Amino acid sequence: MSYMRFNFRSQCLGHYVDVSIVYPTDNYSYYPQNPGGSALSMGGSHARVYEPGMKFQTVYLIHGGGDDDSLTYRYSNAERYAQKNNVMLVTPNITNSFGIDTRYGVAYQKFLAEELPVVIQSLFASSPKREDNFIVGYAMGGNVALGTALMHPELYQTCVDISGGIGMTLSTETLKEELDGDHFRNNFPLYNASFGPSSEIDGSPYDLAVIAREKLQESQRSGKPVCDFHVICGSDEFIRSRVEKDVEKLKEIGYPANYICPEGYTHDFVLWDKYIKYALDELLPLER
C-alpha cells in the first residue's frame, strides 16, 4: 500500500488541512510482467501495470469525533482492506465539526462536498465518475457520510453510515431535543455553537429531513439516481435508538436503506474495523 498525508490550504476552511490518502499500490508494477514467470524484483510478482492517466475508484472514509485523519489508519486495518479491493481511500481531517457549515462560521460541508473532491480529482488519480465514488463514515463520521450523501446525491453511488449517532440526523426533533438539553450544553458546548438554537433548525441547512425529501423529488423529476444507503449499528451501542430513527426516516421518505445490527457490538473500533472491511468487501459495488 501507499499511505500519504497531504496538507493544503483550504479556501473553504480558511486554514491548512491534513488529508490521509491511500493507494492500493502493492499489486502494481512499473513494467509488464509475465504472469507465468518468476519474480525478478524484490517486490515480487505484480498483476497490474501503472499506466499514465489511470484512475481509481475512491472511498471517502470519514473519521469519528475526537479523531483525526491519521487515527483511522492507526486504529483500523482500512489500508489493508483497500489493498484487497483495489480502491483508493481519502480521509480528510474535519475535527469535531459534524461535517456541517457551522454557525460559528467554518464551512466544513462546503469543504467536503465542493472543494475536496475537486482537489482530490485534480491532483490525484481519483476517478471523477459518480459511479466510482463512495462515502463511508464511523461514529460522527457516519452522520457526516449520511448527511453529505443526502445533500449531494450527484457525488456518490453508495453511502455507508457506521454507528452514526451525533450531529446530522433525519430526525429533526431529536436534534432539537439535544440542543435544548443539558448534556451537550454542559459537556460539549461546541455542539450548540455548531448548530445554533433549536428554534432555528426547522427549514435551515441542518433540517436534513426536509433536504432529503427535496432531493428525492428532484431525482424523481430528473431521472437522476439517489445514493444507496447502508446503516450499521451494534446491538449494544448507546446511540442505537438514534441510529434507528435515521433508518426509519430514510425508508419513510423513500430512500433505499439497508440496516445491519450485529449482536454484541458496542461503540468502538472492534465494530468499526470489522464493518469498514465489510463495507469494502461486500457493500460497495467496487470493480476490484
N, C-alpha and C positions, 0 to 999 in steps of 0.2 A: 504494500500500500504506500501511497504518498500522502503525508499529512503536512499541511502548511497553515500558518496563521497569518492572514493577510490583514493589513492595517491601512485604512484610508480615511480621508476627511469626508464625512457625510454632510452634504448640503442640508438634508432634512433635519438631522440631529444637531448640526452646528458644532460638531467635535469629531475627533478621530475615533474610529470604532474598529474593534477586532472582529474578524470573521474566520472561523476554522473551516478549512476546505480539505476534503478527502477525495483522492482519485484511486481507482482500482488498478494500479499500475503493474501488479505482480505478474499478470498473465501476458504482458506486452513485451515485444522485442523491437529493437531498432532496425533489425534486418529480418527478412523472411527465413523461417526455419523449416527444415524437413520434418514433418510430424513423425516419421518413422526412424529418423536418425538419432544419433547420440547428442547429448547436450555438451557443447564445447566450451561454454562460458560458465563462470561461477554462478550465474543466475539461473542456470538450468534451462529446461525447455519451456518455451512460451507459445501459447496458442494463437495470439493475436499480434498484429504488427502496427506500430504507430504510423498514422497517415496524416499528412498536413490537412487541416480543416476538420478533423474528426470531432464529433460531438457526443457527449454523454447524456443519458437520461439523468435527471437531477432530483434529489430529495432535499428539500429544505427541512432540516431537523432542528426544532426549536427547543431550547433548554428550559428548565424549570425555574421557579422563583428562588432567589438566593444563589443561583448558579451563574456561571458564565459559559462562554462557548467552549472553553477547553475542558471543563469538568465533565461534560457529556462524554468525551472520549477517554477520560481517566477513570470514570466510574462504570462505563459500559463497554461492550465489545462492538460498538457500532461500526468501527473501522473494518473489522474482520467480516462483519455481515455485508458491508458494502462491497468488499472484495469478492465475496462469494457470488453476489448478484450483479457484478459488473456495473455499478451505479456510482455516481458522484454524490457526495454529501456536502451541504452548505449549512453551517450553524453560525448565525450572527450573534454577537453579544448584545442582548437587548435589556440587560439589567432587570430590575424589578419594575418593568414598565407596563406589564399586562398586554403589551403589543398594541396599545391604543395611542391616538393623538391626545395626549394628556391635557387636562385642564390647566396644568402649570406651564404649558407652552412647548413641550417637546413632542415632535410628530413621529412617533415610533411606527404607527400603522402606515403612514405615508412612506416612511423609510422601507418597511418590509414589502409593501405592495408595488411601489413605484420606482424607488431608487435602487434597491438592492438587486432585483432581477436584471435591470439594465446594466449595472456594473458587472455582475457575475457573467452575464451572457456576452458582454463586450470584451472582457479581459481574460476570461477562462473558457475552457472547452465544454460549455454547457449548452445543450440544445434549447433553442427558444420556442420550440413547438409545445403547445399546451399539453398534448398527449404524452410528452416526455418530462413533465414537471409534476411534482407531488409535494405535499406538505404534511409533516408528522411532528407531533409535539408531545411532551410528557409534563405532567403537573401543570404549572402555569402555562407552559408551552403548549399543552393540549388545548387550552382555551384560546390561545393565540392562533393556533392552527385552525381551529373551528371557526373563529370569527373572521380571520383573513380569507379563508376559503369561501365563506358565505358572502362576504362583501365583494370578493373579486373572483367570481367563477370562471373568468376568462384566463386565469393564470394556471390553474391546477386541474388535473384529471381526478385525483383522489386525495382525500384528507383522512388522516388517522389521528384521533384525539385519544391519548392515553392518560387517564387519571386527571383530566382537566377539571379542577374544582375551585378555581379562583380567577376572578377577572371577568372577561366577556362571557355572556351567557344568553341563551334564548329565553330564559325565564326572567323577564324584566322585573317582576315583583320580587324575586329572590335578590337581585342586585340592589333594589331599593331598600329592602329589609336589612341587608348587610350594611348599607351606607347609613341607615338610621340607628343601627345597633351600637352597643358599646364596645364590642370585641375589636373591630378594626380601628375605631376611633382611639381606643386606649392602647392597643398593642401594635398597630400597624397603620399609623395616620396617613402614610403615603397612599393608601387605598382611597381614602376620601379626597385627598389632594389630587389624585389622578382622575377620578370620575366626577367629582363635584357633588353638589347636593342632590339628594334623591328626588326632590321636587322638579329637577330639570332633566331627568333621564328620559321621560316619555318624549318620543319624537326626535331625540338627539342622536348623534352618531354612535352612542352607546346602547341605543334601543335595537338590539340585534334582531329581535323577532320581526319587527317592522321592516327592517332592511332585508331580511331573509325572504319575506313574503314578496316584497317589491322585486327582488332579483329573480325569484321563481316566475313571477308574472312576466317579467321581461324575457326570460328564457322561453316561456311558452309562446310569446308573441313572435320572437325572432327565430325560434327553432334551434338556438344555440344551447349546448348542454350545460347542466349544472354539475357541480362536483359530486362524486360518490363519497359517502361518509361511513367510516368505521369508528365506533366509540368503544373504548375498553376501560373497565374499572374493576378492581379487585373486590371480592365479596366482603372483605373486612376493612375497606377504606372508609375513613371518617367522612369523606366527601361523596359517598355513593349516592345519596338521595339527590344531591345537586346535579351530579352527572346524569342520573336517570331522568331528571326533569328536562335536560337538554335533549336526550334521546326522544322523549315523548313529544317535545315541541317540534323536533325535526320531522318526525313521522306525521304529526298533526298538520303541519304546514304543507307537507307533500314531498319531502326530500327522501332519496334512497338512503336508508340508515341501517347499518348492521351493528347490533350491540353484543359485546362479549363481556361476560362477568366471570372470570376464573375464580374458583373456590380457593379460599385460604390465603389469598394475597392481600397485602396492605400497601400503604402509600410509600414505596421506596424503590430503590434500583433493582431489587430482586425481580419485581414485576416489570419495571421499565426496560431493563435489559432484555428480558425474555420476549417482550412484545414489540420492541424495536426490531428484534430478529424476526419475529413472526410477521410484522408488517412488511419487511423487505422480502422475506421468503415466500409469503403466501398472499398477503392482502393487496399489495400494489401490483398493477399489471405491467411488470417490468419485462423488457425483452431479454435481459440477462445474456 
